[in-house]
Amino acid sequence: MAVAGKCLSGPPFTTYVNALRRALAQRIDPFSVDVLHLQHLAFGGTPALIRALPAHPRIALVHGTDLLFAEAHRDRLRVLQETARLADAIVVPTGAMADHLLQLVPTTDRRKLTKIPWGIPDHLLTAPPARPARRPTGHLRLLYAGRLTPEKGIEALLRAMPVAQAVELSTRHPATSSRA
């Protein structure tokens, strides 16, 4: 859905959210929606959906970018605060991310928080291992981390590999996804 005016802050952001809300309200039948699954909580789509469908229950899924942008931009922080207040449930992938959310939005009702791991242990976020000294390799090193399923788009990366010069690709994925 194309809505003009996408931006990150200031009065134009409010104008953009209002335009997005109107566009969503025109396209979504509220009776065909049971619950709002909110992602990218510090950006325009979340407040627009909440305003377009104000009576629906809301599940908010926290991403690291939500917290980083909320830390860096006052307007993003306000959106995250509003989302945390209005969400019926908030899903975080790690305890470290829950702590970061609570640091940014201390008024968050802790009873709303549910931790559902995404596979990255907390200790790697809170106390990452020392990095080895970098050695120039003469080639680009890429890491693909995620499921090897069509919706993740790995095919586009694989098609680009022959075109690129001197690329090393490493993958980390759930063992079961390689059989999909």
DRENTI-105194 format. One record per residue (C-alpha): residue number from 1; residue in one letter; z, x, y. Coordinates in steps of 0.02 Angstrom, whole numbers. Example, Ala and Ser with C-alpha at 12.3 -4.5 7.8 and 13.67 -1.06 7.14 Angstrom:
SITE   resi   resn        Z        X        Y
SITE      1      A      390      615     -225
SITE      2      S      357      684      -53
***
This chain:
SITE   resi   resn        Z        X        Y
SITE      1      M        0        0        0
SITE      2      A      -55       80      163
SITE      3      V       65       57      308
SITE      4      A       33      157      466
SITE      5      G      166      258      555
SITE      6      K      253      349      413
SITE      7      C      377      472      489
SITE      8      L      550      544      462
SITE      9      S      653      510      616
SITE     10      G      682      427      782
SITE     11      P      625      257      847
SITE     12      P      454      274      761
SITE     13      F      546      278      593
SITE     14      T      626      109      630
SITE     15      T      456       40      678
SITE     16      Y      383      108      515
SITE     17      V      524       33      408
SITE     18      N      499     -137      491
SITE     19      A      310     -130      462
SITE     20      L      339      -80      281
SITE     21      R      465     -221      258
SITE     22      R      338     -347      324
SITE     23      A      202     -280      209
SITE     24      L      319     -287       58
SITE     25      A      376     -463      101
SITE     26      Q      194     -520      106
SITE     27      R      152     -443      -63
SITE     28      I      308     -471     -167
SITE     29      D      359     -638     -239
SITE     30      P      550     -631     -230
SITE     31      F      562     -747     -380
SITE     32      S      470     -621     -490
SITE     33      V      598     -483     -454
SITE     34      D      765     -474     -544
SITE     35      V      834     -310     -479
SITE     36      L      784     -176     -353
SITE     37      H      769       -1     -426
SITE     38      L      786      107     -272
SITE     39      Q      726      287     -270
SITE     40      H      701      413     -130
SITE     41      L      854      339      -48
SITE     42      A      845      431      118
SITE     43      F      666      379      158
SITE     44      G      579      223      222
SITE     45      G      542      130       61
SITE     46      T      724      100       17
SITE     47      P      779       14      179
SITE     48      A      615      -82      184
SITE     49      L      643     -149        7
SITE     50      I      824     -192       42
SITE     51      R      772     -289      197
SITE     52      A      623     -373      114
SITE     53      L      729     -431      -34
SITE     54      P      906     -445       35
SITE     55      A      978     -558     -101
SITE     56      H      930     -452     -251
SITE     57      P     1048     -335     -345
SITE     58      R     1013     -151     -312
SITE     59      I     1021        4     -422
SITE     60      A     1002      166     -324
SITE     61      L      944      324     -413
SITE     62      V      995      483     -319
SITE     63      H      873      629     -310
SITE     64      G      914      800     -241
SITE     65      T      789      776      -99
SITE     66      D      890      626      -40
SITE     67      L     1042      735      -16
SITE     68      L      948      883       59
SITE     69      F      858      775      187
SITE     70      A     1017      679      228
SITE     71      E     1104      844      259
SITE     72      A      965      904      374
SITE     73      H      917      744      468
SITE     74      R     1037      621      551
SITE     75      D      919      473      525
SITE     76      R      903      513      340
SITE     77      L     1093      521      327
SITE     78      R     1107      347      405
SITE     79      V      983      278      278
SITE     80      L     1079      359      135
SITE     81      Q     1244      289      202
SITE     82      E     1170      114      215
SITE     83      T     1096      127       41
SITE     84      A     1260      186      -36
SITE     85      R     1351       42       48
SITE     86      L     1226      -92       -5
SITE     87      A     1188      -30     -181
SITE     88      D     1273     -122     -323
SITE     89      A     1260       32     -434
SITE     90      I     1219      214     -397
SITE     91      V     1151      328     -534
SITE     92      V     1173      516     -518
SITE     93      P     1108      644     -644
SITE     94      T     1252      767     -627
SITE     95      G     1432      774     -571
SITE     96      A     1379      904     -442
SITE     97      M     1257      780     -366
SITE     98      A     1392      645     -363
SITE     99      D     1507      767     -272
SITE    100      H     1369      808     -147
SITE    101      L     1338      622     -116
SITE    102      L     1524      592      -90
SITE    103      Q     1531      739       30
SITE    104      L     1389      665      134
SITE    105      V     1445      483      117
SITE    106      P     1633      489       85
SITE    107      T     1648      299      104
SITE    108      T     1545      274      -55
SITE    109      D     1636      162     -178
SITE    110      R     1662      279     -326
SITE    111      R     1664      131     -446
SITE    112      K     1478      111     -412
SITE    113      L     1437      287     -474
SITE    114      T     1368      313     -649
SITE    115      K     1316      483     -715
SITE    116      I     1162      483     -824
SITE    117      P     1111      664     -858
SITE    118      W      931      721     -835
SITE    119      G      954      876     -939
SITE    120      I     1006     1005     -809
SITE    121      P     1187     1056     -841
SITE    122      D     1304     1050     -691
SITE    123      H     1351     1233     -709
SITE    124      L     1172     1285     -670
SITE    125      L     1183     1190     -505
SITE    126      T     1359     1240     -454
SITE    127      A     1360     1420     -518
SITE    128      P     1183     1474     -560
SITE    129      P     1163     1635     -659
SITE    130      A     1116     1792     -565
SITE    131      R      930     1814     -549
SITE    132      P      853     1971     -620
SITE    133      A      771     2090     -498
SITE    134      R      594     2034     -460
SITE    135      R      455     2140     -526
SITE    136      P      281     2114     -459
SITE    137      T      176     2046     -602
SITE    138      G        7     2037     -519
SITE    139      H      -11     1856     -569
SITE    140      L       54     1684     -523
SITE    141      R      193     1621     -635
SITE    142      L      212     1432     -650
SITE    143      L      349     1334     -737
SITE    144      Y      320     1154     -792
SITE    145      A      486     1069     -829
SITE    146      G      479      892     -894
SITE    147      R      414      777    -1028
SITE    148      L      240      810    -1094
SITE    149      T      184      631    -1068
SITE    150      P       30      566     -976
SITE    151      E      124      491     -829
SITE    152      K      190      663     -781
SITE    153      G       15      728     -742
SITE    154      I       16      889     -843
SITE    155      E     -168      861     -883
SITE    156      A     -215      896     -702
SITE    157      L     -120     1061     -709
SITE    158      L     -204     1109     -873
SITE    159      R     -377     1069     -802
SITE    160      A     -342     1181     -653
SITE    161      M     -285     1330     -757
SITE    162      P     -459     1399     -798
SITE    163      V     -507     1394     -614
SITE    164      A     -353     1492     -557
SITE    165      Q     -350     1680     -567
SITE    166      A     -213     1768     -667
SITE    167      V      -92     1625     -701
SITE    168      E       50     1622     -827
SITE    169      L      112     1448     -873
SITE    170      S      282     1419     -953
SITE    171      T      345     1249    -1009
SITE    172      R      517     1178    -1041
SITE    173      H      519     1004    -1113
SITE    174      P      613      894    -1235
SITE    175      A      557      938    -1411
SITE    176      T      514      758    -1450
SITE    177      S      392      745    -1304
SITE    178      S      275      876    -1381
SITE    179      R      237      753    -1521
SITE    180      A      196      611    -1401
***
